[in-house]
Amino acid sequence: MKLEGNNAFVTGGGSGLGAEICRAFAAEGASVCVTDIDRDSAARVAAECAAVTAGADCLRCDVSDSASVAAAFADFDEKFGRLDILVNNAGIIHTDPDYVAIQQKGMEAQVMEAMAGGPISTHMETITRLSDEMFDRMLKIHLYGTFYCTREALRRMRDQGQGGRIINMGSIMGSASLAGAPDYCAAKGGIMAFTRATAREAASYGVLVNSLSPGFIDTPLLDPMNEQQRKLIAMQTPLGRLGRVEEISAAAVFLASPEASFVTGQTLSPNGGIHMSQ
């Protein structure tokens, strides 16, 4: 029970990696506040956590809206009191069918041209087709959301005087910067830089701040990918497969646990070795 007695606030906890992190924290004894823009999905995960460890609850939180974030943390204060762990996990990818189709078509054409041994003659159009609104939404949810929640958490952790842990969700897309998702890469790269800056500032009052930088993990976030793209990713990954959600939640438990007491400002990257291929 590595997290027994700790209260955790997890964003995007209603599905995918966030849900698995909530379950893993509960299994290690933490009281988990599952937050999500979809309160119903958060409630389902909270019920699963409560069946494992008493004290789980859920809140609606739109991380792209600072007022919603502030309200969620105020509700957390009433329900849980002390804040020990924040996981900034909420995130999106583009799901607009037309945009996704253009992205997939360009990537598939370039792969075929590369395999044929010829020059790349198909040009990607993901940047030029990004609207202001699409770019803004990507950064608001990922980067701004991480900032809004971190700001609220640090105020509490500093005043509590007992330290704390903040875990931000980066991605290999923030360092390797793969083609086809420029705004996602920008958001994740920003999160990883923000993690280091926050770790320096919060060290004086005992808050450890780190990021997880997963490779391609088999979650609903990858649903827009077709089977050919999934196979290509697996081929590029030295371990030959997509990652599993429990492999990321285990890393989150480590960063939140006493075992990581000398770890801050770091990026832990469970990616099956794909980063070496970039």
C-alpha positions in Angstrom: 0.0 0.0 0.0 2.5 2.6 -1.2 0.1 5.5 -1.3 -2.0 4.8 1.8 -3.2 8.0 3.5 -2.7 10.1 0.4 -5.4 12.1 -1.4 -5.0 12.3 -5.2 -6.6 14.6 -7.8 -6.5 13.0 -11.3 -7.7 14.9 -14.4 -9.1 13.0 -17.4 -9.8 10.1 -15.1 -12.9 8.9 -16.8 -11.2 6.8 -19.4 -8.0 5.5 -20.8 -4.7 6.2 -19.0 -6.4 8.4 -16.4 -8.9 5.7 -15.4 -6.1 3.1 -15.0 -4.0 5.5 -13.0 -7.0 6.1 -10.7 -7.5 2.4 -10.2 -3.8 1.8 -9.6 -3.7 4.6 -7.0 -6.7 3.1 -5.2 -5.1 -0.3 -5.2 -2.1 1.2 -3.4 -4.4 2.8 -0.7 -4.9 6.3 -2.0 -8.2 8.2 -1.8 -8.8 9.2 -5.4 -10.8 12.2 -6.7 -11.6 11.2 -10.3 -12.2 14.3 -12.4 -13.3 14.5 -16.0 -15.3 16.8 -18.3 -17.7 13.8 -18.5 -18.9 13.4 -14.9 -20.7 10.2 -15.6 -17.5 8.5 -16.8 -15.7 9.9 -13.8 -18.4 8.5 -11.5 -18.1 5.0 -12.9 -14.3 5.0 -12.3 -14.8 6.5 -8.8 -17.1 3.6 -8.0 -14.5 1.1 -9.1 -11.9 2.8 -6.9 -14.2 3.0 -3.9 -14.7 -0.8 -4.1 -11.0 -1.1 -3.6 -10.1 1.6 -1.2 -12.6 3.8 0.8 -12.8 7.5 0.0 -13.0 7.8 -3.7 -15.2 10.4 -5.3 -15.7 12.2 -8.6 -16.0 15.8 -9.8 -16.6 17.4 -13.2 -13.7 19.5 -14.3 -13.1 21.2 -17.7 -9.3 21.7 -17.5 -9.4 24.2 -20.4 -11.4 26.6 -18.2 -9.6 28.1 -15.3 -12.9 28.9 -13.5 -14.0 25.2 -13.8 -10.6 24.1 -12.4 -10.8 26.5 -9.5 -14.3 25.3 -8.7 -13.2 21.6 -8.8 -10.3 22.2 -6.4 -12.6 24.1 -4.0 -15.0 21.1 -4.1 -12.0 18.8 -3.6 -11.1 20.8 -0.5 -14.5 20.2 1.0 -14.6 16.5 0.2 -10.9 15.5 0.8 -9.2 18.2 2.7 -5.4 17.8 2.2 -4.0 17.4 -1.4 -1.1 15.1 -1.7 -0.9 14.1 -5.4 -2.0 15.8 -8.6 -1.9 14.0 -11.9 -2.4 16.2 -15.0 -3.6 13.6 -17.4 -6.5 15.2 -19.4 -5.8 15.3 -23.1 -7.3 15.0 -26.6 -6.3 14.3 -30.2 -8.1 15.6 -33.3 -11.1 13.5 -34.3 -12.6 15.6 -37.1 -13.0 13.0 -39.9 -11.9 15.2 -42.7 -8.7 16.3 -40.9 -7.9 12.8 -39.7 -8.4 11.4 -43.3 -6.0 13.9 -44.7 -3.5 13.1 -42.0 -3.7 9.4 -42.5 -3.6 9.6 -46.3 -0.4 11.7 -46.2 1.3 9.5 -43.7 0.4 6.3 -45.6 1.6 7.7 -48.9 4.9 8.8 -47.5 5.5 5.3 -45.9 4.8 3.6 -49.3 7.1 6.0 -51.1 9.9 5.4 -48.5 9.4 1.6 -48.8 9.7 1.8 -52.6 13.1 3.5 -52.2 12.1 6.6 -54.0 12.0 10.3 -52.9 9.1 11.5 -50.8 6.8 13.3 -53.2 3.6 13.5 -51.0 3.5 16.5 -48.8 1.9 16.5 -45.3 -0.7 19.2 -44.9 -1.5 19.0 -41.1 0.0 22.4 -40.3 -1.5 24.3 -43.1 -5.0 22.8 -42.5 -4.9 23.6 -38.7 -7.4 26.3 -37.8 -6.9 28.8 -35.0 -9.6 27.1 -33.1 -8.1 23.6 -33.5 -4.7 24.8 -32.4 -6.1 26.8 -29.4 -8.2 23.8 -28.2 -5.2 21.5 -28.3 -3.0 23.8 -26.2 -5.9 24.8 -23.9 -6.6 21.3 -22.8 -3.1 20.0 -22.6 -0.8 22.9 -21.7 -3.1 25.4 -20.2 -5.0 22.7 -18.3 -1.7 21.5 -16.8 -0.9 25.1 -15.8 -4.3 25.8 -14.3 -4.3 22.6 -12.2 -0.7 23.0 -11.1 -1.3 26.6 -10.0 -4.2 25.4 -7.8 -2.3 22.5 -6.4 0.9 24.4 -5.6 -1.0 26.9 -3.5 -2.4 24.1 -1.4 0.7 22.1 -1.2 2.8 25.1 -0.2 0.4 26.2 2.5 0.0 22.7 3.9 3.7 22.5 4.5 3.9 18.7 3.9 5.2 18.6 0.3 3.4 16.7 -2.4 3.7 15.2 -5.8 2.7 16.5 -9.3 2.8 14.1 -12.3 2.3 15.7 -15.7 1.4 13.7 -18.8 3.9 14.4 -21.6 4.6 12.2 -24.6 7.4 11.1 -26.9 5.6 13.4 -29.3 6.9 16.2 -27.2 10.5 15.2 -27.7 10.7 13.1 -30.9 8.1 15.3 -32.6 6.7 12.9 -35.1 5.0 14.1 -38.2 1.2 14.5 -38.5 0.4 16.1 -35.1 2.2 19.5 -34.8 -0.1 21.0 -32.3 0.0 17.9 -30.1 3.8 17.9 -30.2 3.9 21.6 -29.3 1.5 21.0 -26.3 3.4 18.0 -25.0 6.8 19.7 -25.5 5.5 22.7 -23.5 4.3 20.4 -20.7 7.7 18.8 -20.4 9.5 22.2 -20.2 6.9 23.4 -17.7 7.5 20.3 -15.6 11.2 21.2 -15.2 10.5 24.8 -14.4 7.8 23.9 -11.8 10.2 21.3 -10.2 12.8 24.0 -9.6 10.3 26.4 -8.1 8.5 23.9 -5.9 11.6 22.2 -4.6 11.9 24.6 -1.7 8.7 23.4 -0.1 9.1 19.8 -0.9 6.9 19.3 -3.9 8.3 16.9 -6.4 7.3 17.4 -10.0 7.9 15.0 -12.8 6.4 14.0 -16.2 5.5 10.7 -17.8 6.3 10.5 -21.5 4.6 7.4 -22.9 5.0 5.9 -26.3 2.0 4.6 -28.2 -0.4 3.1 -25.7 -3.5 1.0 -26.5 -6.2 3.4 -25.3 -9.3 5.0 -26.9 -7.1 8.0 -27.8 -5.7 5.8 -30.7 -9.1 4.9 -32.0 -8.8 7.2 -35.0 -5.8 5.2 -36.2 -6.5 2.4 -38.7 -5.0 -1.1 -38.4 -2.2 -0.4 -40.9 -1.0 2.6 -38.8 -1.1 0.5 -35.6 1.0 -2.2 -37.3 3.5 0.4 -38.5 3.9 1.7 -35.0 4.4 -1.8 -33.6 7.0 -2.4 -36.3 8.9 0.8 -35.3 8.8 -0.2 -31.6 11.7 -2.5 -30.7 9.4 -4.5 -28.3 7.1 -5.0 -31.2 3.8 -3.9 -29.8 1.7 -1.0 -28.4 2.0 -0.3 -24.7 -0.5 -1.4 -22.1 -2.3 1.1 -19.8 -1.1 -0.7 -16.7 2.5 -0.2 -17.8 2.0 3.6 -17.5 0.0 3.5 -14.3 2.8 1.5 -12.7 5.2 4.3 -13.6 2.7 6.9 -12.1 2.5 4.9 -8.9 6.3 4.9 -8.7 6.5 8.7 -9.1 3.8 9.2 -6.5 5.4 6.8 -4.0 8.1 7.2 -1.4 10.4 5.2 -3.7 10.7 8.4 -5.9 11.7 10.7 -3.0 14.9 11.9 -4.8 13.3 12.3 -8.2 12.1 15.7 -9.5 12.2 17.6 -12.8 12.5 14.3 -14.6 10.7 12.6 -17.5 10.1 8.9 -17.3 9.3 7.5 -20.7 7.8 4.0 -21.0 7.8 3.7 -24.8 9.0 0.2 -25.7 12.1 1.6 -27.2 10.4 3.5 -30.1 12.1 6.7 -29.1 15.4 5.1 -30.3 13.8 4.7 -33.8 13.0 8.4 -34.2 
